[in-house]
Amino acid sequence: MKNLVKLLPVVAALALVSCKKDQSAEQIVTTDSLAVASEPATAVASEPVSTAPTTTVALSESTFEFGKVKKGEQVEHIYEVTNTGTNPLIISQVKPGCGCTAPDYTKDPIMPGQKGKITLKFDSGNFDGLVNKQAEVFANVEKSPIVIGFTADVQP
């Protein structure tokens, strides 16, 4: 803090020296502040985008019902994915809605006519009652992400 106080007169002096005849130090500070504020914002990371040719996919189901689950129990369900298109299906990411759900999926390209798997593992430890969770599946399909989900009735 003491160093900042010592630097303040130096900064003010530099601003005065660098002024044009028709500008005051206040105008320079205002102009510099605007220049900083008008810089372009840093890009925010976006969702994964596949550059592979698109294909089509069929899911065994988009939602699954676990039914009654004892609190603290860990359950999982496997969703079967079939490549119904003419190009290889590439699943680039499965993004669950929260940390209670852990995904796993076929990492290798799924050839036309072949099947792959997406597994969602649910930890019921922090829940009571009805739970509805979803995950987004990013793949080289026209309408990505594909949303899959499950419900569970967590019992004490």
C-alpha positions in Angstrom: 0.0 0.0 0.0 2.9 2.4 0.8 4.4 1.7 -2.6 1.2 2.6 -4.3 1.1 5.9 -2.4 4.7 6.7 -3.5 3.9 5.8 -7.2 0.8 8.1 -7.4 2.8 11.3 -7.9 4.9 9.7 -10.5 1.9 8.5 -12.5 0.3 11.9 -12.2 3.5 13.6 -13.5 3.8 11.2 -16.4 0.2 11.9 -17.3 0.8 15.6 -17.4 4.0 15.3 -19.4 2.3 13.1 -22.0 -0.6 15.4 -22.5 -1.1 17.3 -25.7 -1.5 21.0 -25.5 -5.3 20.9 -25.7 -5.7 18.0 -23.2 -5.6 18.0 -19.4 -4.5 15.1 -17.2 -8.1 14.4 -16.4 -8.9 13.8 -20.0 -6.0 11.4 -20.4 -7.1 9.4 -17.4 -10.6 9.3 -18.7 -9.5 8.3 -22.2 -7.2 5.6 -20.8 -10.0 4.3 -18.6 -12.3 4.1 -21.6 -9.6 2.3 -23.7 -9.2 -0.3 -21.1 -13.0 -0.8 -20.7 -13.5 -1.0 -24.5 -11.1 -3.9 -25.0 -12.8 -7.0 -26.3 -13.9 -9.5 -23.6 -12.0 -12.7 -23.3 -13.9 -15.6 -25.0 -15.6 -18.0 -22.7 -15.1 -21.7 -23.3 -18.0 -23.1 -25.3 -19.4 -26.5 -25.5 -17.5 -29.1 -27.4 -17.9 -28.8 -31.2 -17.3 -31.8 -33.4 -15.7 -31.3 -36.8 -16.5 -34.9 -37.9 -19.3 -35.3 -40.6 -22.7 -35.7 -38.9 -24.6 -38.9 -38.6 -27.8 -40.1 -36.9 -28.3 -42.0 -33.7 -31.0 -44.1 -32.0 -31.1 -44.5 -28.2 -32.5 -47.5 -26.4 -34.2 -44.9 -24.2 -33.7 -41.3 -23.3 -34.9 -41.7 -19.7 -34.7 -44.4 -17.1 -36.5 -45.0 -13.8 -34.5 -46.6 -11.0 -37.5 -46.7 -8.8 -36.8 -46.9 -5.0 -33.2 -46.5 -4.1 -31.8 -46.7 -0.6 -30.1 -43.5 0.5 -26.3 -43.9 0.1 -26.7 -46.6 -2.6 -24.8 -46.1 -5.9 -26.8 -47.3 -8.9 -26.0 -47.2 -12.6 -27.8 -47.6 -15.9 -26.4 -48.2 -19.4 -28.0 -46.5 -22.3 -27.5 -48.3 -25.6 -26.6 -46.0 -28.6 -26.9 -47.2 -32.2 -25.3 -45.4 -35.1 -28.2 -45.3 -37.7 -26.3 -43.0 -40.1 -23.6 -43.5 -42.7 -20.7 -41.8 -40.9 -18.9 -42.9 -37.8 -20.5 -41.7 -34.6 -18.1 -39.9 -32.3 -19.2 -39.1 -28.7 -16.9 -36.3 -27.6 -18.3 -35.7 -24.1 -21.1 -36.7 -21.7 -21.7 -33.8 -19.3 -23.9 -34.6 -16.2 -26.0 -31.9 -14.6 -24.3 -32.3 -11.2 -21.4 -34.1 -9.4 -23.7 -36.8 -8.1 -23.7 -38.4 -11.5 -20.6 -39.9 -13.1 -20.6 -40.7 -16.8 -18.8 -43.2 -18.9 -19.2 -43.8 -22.6 -17.8 -45.5 -25.7 -14.7 -43.4 -26.6 -13.9 -45.1 -29.9 -15.9 -44.1 -33.1 -19.1 -46.2 -33.4 -19.3 -47.4 -37.0 -22.6 -47.2 -39.0 -25.0 -50.0 -37.8 -22.9 -50.6 -34.7 -23.7 -50.0 -31.0 -22.0 -48.1 -28.2 -22.8 -47.4 -24.6 -23.3 -44.5 -22.3 -23.3 -45.3 -18.6 -24.6 -42.9 -15.9 -23.7 -43.8 -12.3 -25.7 -42.1 -9.6 -24.7 -41.6 -5.9 -27.8 -41.1 -3.9 -26.0 -40.2 -0.6 -27.0 -36.5 -0.6 -30.7 -36.9 -1.6 -34.1 -37.7 -0.2 -37.3 -38.4 -2.1 -37.8 -38.0 -5.8 -34.8 -37.1 -7.9 -34.7 -36.2 -11.6 -31.2 -35.9 -13.2 -30.0 -35.3 -16.7 -26.8 -35.4 -18.8 -25.9 -33.9 -22.1 -24.3 -36.1 -24.7 -22.2 -34.2 -27.2 -21.6 -36.0 -30.5 -21.4 -35.4 -34.3 -25.2 -35.4 -34.7 -27.3 -32.6 -36.1 -29.1 -31.8 -32.9 -26.3 -31.9 -30.2 -26.4 -32.2 -27.3 -28.7 -35.1 -26.8 -30.3 -35.1 -23.4 -30.6 -38.4 -21.4 -31.8 -38.7 -17.9 -33.1 -40.8 -15.0 -35.4 -40.6 -12.0 -35.0 -42.2 -8.6 -37.0 -42.3 -5.4 -34.4 -42.1 -2.7 -35.6 -43.8 0.5 -34.1 -43.4 4.0 
